[in-house]
Amino acid sequence: LSGLDPAQPYFQGTPIEVRLDKSDAEFVDVIHTDSAPTIPYLGFGIRPAIGHLDFYPNGGEQMPGCGKNAISQIVDLDGIWEGTRDFVACNHLRSYKYYSDSILYPDGFLGYSCASYDVFESGTCFPCPQEGCPNMGHYADKFKGTIKSNFVKLYLNTGEAKDFALWRYKVTVTLSGKSKVKGYVNIALYGSGGNTRQHQIVEGTLKPDDTHTGFIDSEVNVGTVTKVKFLWNNNWINPTLPKLGAATITVQSGEN
């Protein structure tokens, strides 16, 4: 049984006979997309974990792409009705959009078991454990029967618009060169499954021999990495034309 952002008002904090609960089926998975408090944030979705697997994409409160201004959201590619509905309840409705996208991406929407979204963002819960990460949505039931703890909270990031699936990579860069500069470093991954756009790994002071780690939520499953493109830029014009390179770049896939 899959709960798509089950309702918060009149249900949260009620006995399990009244609301969705893991005892309602052999396997209950839940996608939380609008779990901010109803007052004052108008969150429509239930906040606590109530299933065997509870997924909190983007932290479960505010979905990327839902912060667009009213006009651009209402004049939607899918029509005025769809746009108006998304404007009124965008976060709440993301749950079924993620679910329908998950049917198309059996290897996508990996949920990382973590204490909170902040801890997930810090990279502590990366990569997936040996038994793998559950997939949010249609293929969550691949993990049926393997759940050992009472409630499992899972975190992941999604795209702003269709297609919503993202794949998470950890990239570690050790810099090389002769002088310290201020600027930023971007990385793009190339692989057997496709190429990513440029993603920023670090911004600020860049010093030779320093190591920086960043996380990439990629719009494609890169597969086997064949090439990494490294780009750095000054934040302002530097007449000394400093040179900076990468001594090593390590890429780790969250999946395996």
LOTISE-293710 format. One record per residue (C-alpha): x, y, z; residue number from 0. Coordinates in steps of 0.2 Angstrom, whole numbers, plus 5000, padded with zeros to 4 digits. Last residue first. Layout:
LOTISE-293710
@c1:X | c2:Y | c3:Z | pos:NUM
...
end
This chain:
LOTISE-293710
@c1:5136 | c2:5004 | c3:4975 | pos:255
@c1:5121 | c2:5016 | c3:4974 | pos:254
@c1:5129 | c2:5031 | c3:4981 | pos:253
@c1:5142 | c2:5032 | c3:4967 | pos:252
@c1:5159 | c2:5038 | c3:4972 | pos:251
@c1:5170 | c2:5049 | c3:4961 | pos:250
@c1:5188 | c2:5053 | c3:4966 | pos:249
@c1:5197 | c2:5067 | c3:4957 | pos:248
@c1:5216 | c2:5068 | c3:4959 | pos:247
@c1:5229 | c2:5082 | c3:4956 | pos:246
@c1:5217 | c2:5094 | c3:4950 | pos:245
@c1:5223 | c2:5110 | c3:4942 | pos:244
@c1:5226 | c2:5128 | c3:4946 | pos:243
@c1:5236 | c2:5141 | c3:4936 | pos:242
@c1:5237 | c2:5159 | c3:4942 | pos:241
@c1:5235 | c2:5173 | c3:4928 | pos:240
@c1:5244 | c2:5186 | c3:4938 | pos:239
@c1:5232 | c2:5200 | c3:4933 | pos:238
@c1:5218 | c2:5192 | c3:4943 | pos:237
@c1:5200 | c2:5197 | c3:4937 | pos:236
@c1:5187 | c2:5192 | c3:4950 | pos:235
@c1:5179 | c2:5176 | c3:4957 | pos:234
@c1:5193 | c2:5166 | c3:4947 | pos:233
@c1:5187 | c2:5150 | c3:4939 | pos:232
@c1:5189 | c2:5132 | c3:4940 | pos:231
@c1:5184 | c2:5118 | c3:4928 | pos:230
@c1:5187 | c2:5099 | c3:4929 | pos:229
@c1:5178 | c2:5087 | c3:4917 | pos:228
@c1:5178 | c2:5069 | c3:4923 | pos:227
@c1:5179 | c2:5055 | c3:4910 | pos:226
@c1:5173 | c2:5037 | c3:4908 | pos:225
@c1:5162 | c2:5035 | c3:4923 | pos:224
@c1:5153 | c2:5018 | c3:4922 | pos:223
@c1:5134 | c2:5022 | c3:4924 | pos:222
@c1:5131 | c2:5041 | c3:4923 | pos:221
@c1:5113 | c2:5039 | c3:4929 | pos:220
@c1:5107 | c2:5056 | c3:4923 | pos:219
@c1:5100 | c2:5072 | c3:4931 | pos:218
@c1:5114 | c2:5071 | c3:4944 | pos:217
@c1:5113 | c2:5075 | c3:4962 | pos:216
@c1:5131 | c2:5080 | c3:4965 | pos:215
@c1:5139 | c2:5080 | c3:4982 | pos:214
@c1:5155 | c2:5089 | c3:4987 | pos:213
@c1:5172 | c2:5086 | c3:4994 | pos:212
@c1:5187 | c2:5097 | c3:4994 | pos:211
@c1:5205 | c2:5092 | c3:4997 | pos:210
@c1:5219 | c2:5105 | c3:4998 | pos:209
@c1:5235 | c2:5102 | c3:4990 | pos:208
@c1:5235 | c2:5119 | c3:4981 | pos:207
@c1:5224 | c2:5131 | c3:4989 | pos:206
@c1:5207 | c2:5137 | c3:4983 | pos:205
@c1:5198 | c2:5150 | c3:4994 | pos:204
@c1:5180 | c2:5152 | c3:4991 | pos:203
@c1:5168 | c2:5141 | c3:4981 | pos:202
@c1:5168 | c2:5122 | c3:4981 | pos:201
@c1:5160 | c2:5107 | c3:4972 | pos:200
@c1:5149 | c2:5116 | c3:4959 | pos:199
@c1:5140 | c2:5105 | c3:4946 | pos:198
@c1:5143 | c2:5106 | c3:4928 | pos:197
@c1:5129 | c2:5097 | c3:4917 | pos:196
@c1:5130 | c2:5078 | c3:4918 | pos:195
@c1:5134 | c2:5065 | c3:4904 | pos:194
@c1:5126 | c2:5049 | c3:4899 | pos:193
@c1:5124 | c2:5031 | c3:4904 | pos:192
@c1:5142 | c2:5025 | c3:4899 | pos:191
@c1:5149 | c2:5040 | c3:4908 | pos:190
@c1:5154 | c2:5058 | c3:4908 | pos:189
@c1:5154 | c2:5068 | c3:4925 | pos:188
@c1:5155 | c2:5087 | c3:4926 | pos:187
@c1:5164 | c2:5096 | c3:4939 | pos:186
@c1:5165 | c2:5114 | c3:4944 | pos:185
@c1:5177 | c2:5123 | c3:4956 | pos:184
@c1:5175 | c2:5141 | c3:4962 | pos:183
@c1:5186 | c2:5156 | c3:4965 | pos:182
@c1:5199 | c2:5164 | c3:4977 | pos:181
@c1:5217 | c2:5160 | c3:4974 | pos:180
@c1:5232 | c2:5152 | c3:4983 | pos:179
@c1:5247 | c2:5149 | c3:4972 | pos:178
@c1:5258 | c2:5135 | c3:4964 | pos:177
@c1:5246 | c2:5122 | c3:4957 | pos:176
@c1:5237 | c2:5106 | c3:4962 | pos:175
@c1:5220 | c2:5103 | c3:4970 | pos:174
@c1:5213 | c2:5087 | c3:4978 | pos:173
@c1:5195 | c2:5084 | c3:4972 | pos:172
@c1:5182 | c2:5073 | c3:4981 | pos:171
@c1:5166 | c2:5069 | c3:4972 | pos:170
@c1:5151 | c2:5060 | c3:4980 | pos:169
@c1:5137 | c2:5055 | c3:4968 | pos:168
@c1:5118 | c2:5055 | c3:4970 | pos:167
@c1:5107 | c2:5050 | c3:4955 | pos:166
@c1:5091 | c2:5061 | c3:4952 | pos:165
@c1:5073 | c2:5057 | c3:4946 | pos:164
@c1:5061 | c2:5071 | c3:4943 | pos:163
@c1:5059 | c2:5070 | c3:4925 | pos:162
@c1:5049 | c2:5081 | c3:4925 | pos:161
@c1:5052 | c2:5097 | c3:4935 | pos:160
@c1:5063 | c2:5104 | c3:4949 | pos:159
@c1:5073 | c2:5088 | c3:4951 | pos:158
@c1:5073 | c2:5077 | c3:4966 | pos:157
@c1:5083 | c2:5075 | c3:4982 | pos:156
@c1:5084 | c2:5060 | c3:4994 | pos:155
@c1:5079 | c2:5055 | c3:5012 | pos:154
@c1:5073 | c2:5039 | c3:5020 | pos:153
@c1:5065 | c2:5037 | c3:5037 | pos:152
@c1:5064 | c2:5019 | c3:5042 | pos:151
@c1:5051 | c2:5015 | c3:5056 | pos:150
@c1:5051 | c2:5000 | c3:5068 | pos:149
@c1:5067 | c2:4992 | c3:5063 | pos:148
@c1:5070 | c2:4976 | c3:5053 | pos:147
@c1:5064 | c2:4980 | c3:5036 | pos:146
@c1:5069 | c2:4966 | c3:5024 | pos:145
@c1:5052 | c2:4958 | c3:5021 | pos:144
@c1:5047 | c2:4971 | c3:5007 | pos:143
@c1:5062 | c2:4979 | c3:5000 | pos:142
@c1:5058 | c2:4977 | c3:4982 | pos:141
@c1:5041 | c2:4984 | c3:4988 | pos:140
@c1:5048 | c2:5002 | c3:4985 | pos:139
@c1:5048 | c2:4999 | c3:4966 | pos:138
@c1:5033 | c2:5010 | c3:4963 | pos:137
@c1:5038 | c2:5025 | c3:4973 | pos:136
@c1:5054 | c2:5028 | c3:4982 | pos:135
@c1:5068 | c2:5015 | c3:4978 | pos:134
@c1:5075 | c2:5007 | c3:4994 | pos:133
@c1:5094 | c2:5008 | c3:4996 | pos:132
@c1:5106 | c2:4993 | c3:4995 | pos:131
@c1:5109 | c2:4978 | c3:5006 | pos:130
@c1:5127 | c2:4983 | c3:5007 | pos:129
@c1:5123 | c2:5001 | c3:5014 | pos:128
@c1:5120 | c2:5015 | c3:5002 | pos:127
@c1:5133 | c2:5028 | c3:5001 | pos:126
@c1:5131 | c2:5040 | c3:5010 | pos:125
@c1:5122 | c2:5043 | c3:5027 | pos:124
@c1:5134 | c2:5056 | c3:5033 | pos:123
@c1:5134 | c2:5067 | c3:5018 | pos:122
@c1:5130 | c2:5083 | c3:5026 | pos:121
@c1:5114 | c2:5084 | c3:5016 | pos:120
@c1:5108 | c2:5068 | c3:5024 | pos:119
@c1:5111 | c2:5074 | c3:5042 | pos:118
@c1:5101 | c2:5090 | c3:5038 | pos:117
@c1:5087 | c2:5079 | c3:5031 | pos:116
@c1:5086 | c2:5069 | c3:5047 | pos:115
@c1:5091 | c2:5053 | c3:5056 | pos:114
@c1:5096 | c2:5044 | c3:5039 | pos:113
@c1:5092 | c2:5030 | c3:5028 | pos:112
@c1:5096 | c2:5035 | c3:5010 | pos:111
@c1:5081 | c2:5034 | c3:4998 | pos:110
@c1:5086 | c2:5030 | c3:4980 | pos:109
@c1:5074 | c2:5039 | c3:4967 | pos:108
@c1:5080 | c2:5030 | c3:4952 | pos:107
@c1:5084 | c2:5012 | c3:4947 | pos:106
@c1:5067 | c2:5007 | c3:4941 | pos:105
@c1:5065 | c2:5024 | c3:4932 | pos:104
@c1:5049 | c2:5025 | c3:4922 | pos:103
@c1:5038 | c2:5019 | c3:4936 | pos:102
@c1:5046 | c2:5031 | c3:4948 | pos:101
@c1:5040 | c2:5046 | c3:4937 | pos:100
@c1:5022 | c2:5041 | c3:4941 | pos:99
@c1:5027 | c2:5041 | c3:4960 | pos:98
@c1:5036 | c2:5057 | c3:4959 | pos:97
@c1:5021 | c2:5065 | c3:4951 | pos:96
@c1:5009 | c2:5057 | c3:4964 | pos:95
@c1:5019 | c2:5065 | c3:4978 | pos:94
@c1:5022 | c2:5082 | c3:4970 | pos:93
@c1:5003 | c2:5085 | c3:4972 | pos:92
@c1:5006 | c2:5090 | c3:4991 | pos:91
@c1:5020 | c2:5102 | c3:4987 | pos:90
@c1:5011 | c2:5111 | c3:4973 | pos:89
@c1:4994 | c2:5113 | c3:4982 | pos:88
@c1:4987 | c2:5130 | c3:4976 | pos:87
@c1:4999 | c2:5134 | c3:4962 | pos:86
@c1:4999 | c2:5116 | c3:4956 | pos:85
@c1:4980 | c2:5116 | c3:4955 | pos:84
@c1:4981 | c2:5133 | c3:4945 | pos:83
@c1:4994 | c2:5126 | c3:4933 | pos:82
@c1:4984 | c2:5109 | c3:4930 | pos:81
@c1:4969 | c2:5119 | c3:4926 | pos:80
@c1:4978 | c2:5132 | c3:4916 | pos:79
@c1:4986 | c2:5119 | c3:4904 | pos:78
@c1:5000 | c2:5106 | c3:4905 | pos:77
@c1:5014 | c2:5119 | c3:4900 | pos:76
@c1:5008 | c2:5130 | c3:4915 | pos:75
@c1:5001 | c2:5147 | c3:4915 | pos:74
@c1:4997 | c2:5145 | c3:4933 | pos:73
@c1:5015 | c2:5142 | c3:4938 | pos:72
@c1:5022 | c2:5157 | c3:4928 | pos:71
@c1:5008 | c2:5169 | c3:4935 | pos:70
@c1:5010 | c2:5163 | c3:4953 | pos:69
@c1:5028 | c2:5165 | c3:4955 | pos:68
@c1:5039 | c2:5149 | c3:4956 | pos:67
@c1:5042 | c2:5142 | c3:4973 | pos:66
@c1:5036 | c2:5124 | c3:4969 | pos:65
@c1:5050 | c2:5120 | c3:4957 | pos:64
@c1:5060 | c2:5112 | c3:4971 | pos:63
@c1:5048 | c2:5104 | c3:4984 | pos:62
@c1:5046 | c2:5111 | c3:5002 | pos:61
@c1:5042 | c2:5100 | c3:5017 | pos:60
@c1:5048 | c2:5082 | c3:5015 | pos:59
@c1:5066 | c2:5085 | c3:5017 | pos:58
@c1:5070 | c2:5086 | c3:4998 | pos:57
@c1:5061 | c2:5069 | c3:4996 | pos:56
@c1:5055 | c2:5062 | c3:5013 | pos:55
@c1:5052 | c2:5044 | c3:5011 | pos:54
@c1:5044 | c2:5033 | c3:5024 | pos:53
@c1:5047 | c2:5014 | c3:5023 | pos:52
@c1:5037 | c2:5002 | c3:5035 | pos:51
@c1:5024 | c2:5015 | c3:5036 | pos:50
@c1:5019 | c2:5029 | c3:5049 | pos:49
@c1:5034 | c2:5041 | c3:5049 | pos:48
@c1:5028 | c2:5057 | c3:5057 | pos:47
@c1:5023 | c2:5073 | c3:5046 | pos:46
@c1:5006 | c2:5070 | c3:5038 | pos:45
@c1:5003 | c2:5081 | c3:5022 | pos:44
@c1:4993 | c2:5097 | c3:5020 | pos:43
@c1:5006 | c2:5109 | c3:5026 | pos:42
@c1:4998 | c2:5126 | c3:5026 | pos:41
@c1:5013 | c2:5134 | c3:5034 | pos:40
@c1:5006 | c2:5143 | c3:5050 | pos:39
@c1:4997 | c2:5131 | c3:5055 | pos:38
@c1:4997 | c2:5116 | c3:5044 | pos:37
@c1:5014 | c2:5111 | c3:5050 | pos:36
@c1:5027 | c2:5107 | c3:5036 | pos:35
@c1:5024 | c2:5089 | c3:5029 | pos:34
@c1:5020 | c2:5093 | c3:5011 | pos:33
@c1:5030 | c2:5080 | c3:5001 | pos:32
@c1:5030 | c2:5064 | c3:5012 | pos:31
@c1:5030 | c2:5048 | c3:5001 | pos:30
@c1:5024 | c2:5033 | c3:5011 | pos:29
@c1:5027 | c2:5014 | c3:5010 | pos:28
@c1:5016 | c2:5001 | c3:5018 | pos:27
@c1:5019 | c2:4982 | c3:5016 | pos:26
@c1:5009 | c2:4968 | c3:5023 | pos:25
@c1:4994 | c2:4981 | c3:5024 | pos:24
@c1:4985 | c2:4992 | c3:5036 | pos:23
@c1:4997 | c2:4988 | c3:5051 | pos:22
@c1:5009 | c2:5001 | c3:5044 | pos:21
@c1:4997 | c2:5015 | c3:5047 | pos:20
@c1:4985 | c2:5026 | c3:5037 | pos:19
@c1:4973 | c2:5036 | c3:5049 | pos:18
@c1:4958 | c2:5033 | c3:5059 | pos:17
@c1:4961 | c2:5015 | c3:5066 | pos:16
@c1:4979 | c2:5021 | c3:5070 | pos:15
@c1:4973 | c2:5033 | c3:5083 | pos:14
@c1:4974 | c2:5052 | c3:5079 | pos:13
@c1:4990 | c2:5062 | c3:5080 | pos:12
@c1:4989 | c2:5068 | c3:5062 | pos:11
@c1:4972 | c2:5064 | c3:5054 | pos:10
@c1:4961 | c2:5079 | c3:5056 | pos:9
@c1:4973 | c2:5090 | c3:5045 | pos:8
@c1:4988 | c2:5080 | c3:5040 | pos:7
@c1:4983 | c2:5070 | c3:5024 | pos:6
@c1:4993 | c2:5056 | c3:5017 | pos:5
@c1:5007 | c2:5062 | c3:5005 | pos:4
@c1:5005 | c2:5048 | c3:4993 | pos:3
@c1:5003 | c2:5033 | c3:5004 | pos:2
@c1:5008 | c2:5017 | c3:4995 | pos:1
@c1:5000 | c2:5000 | c3:5000 | pos:0
end
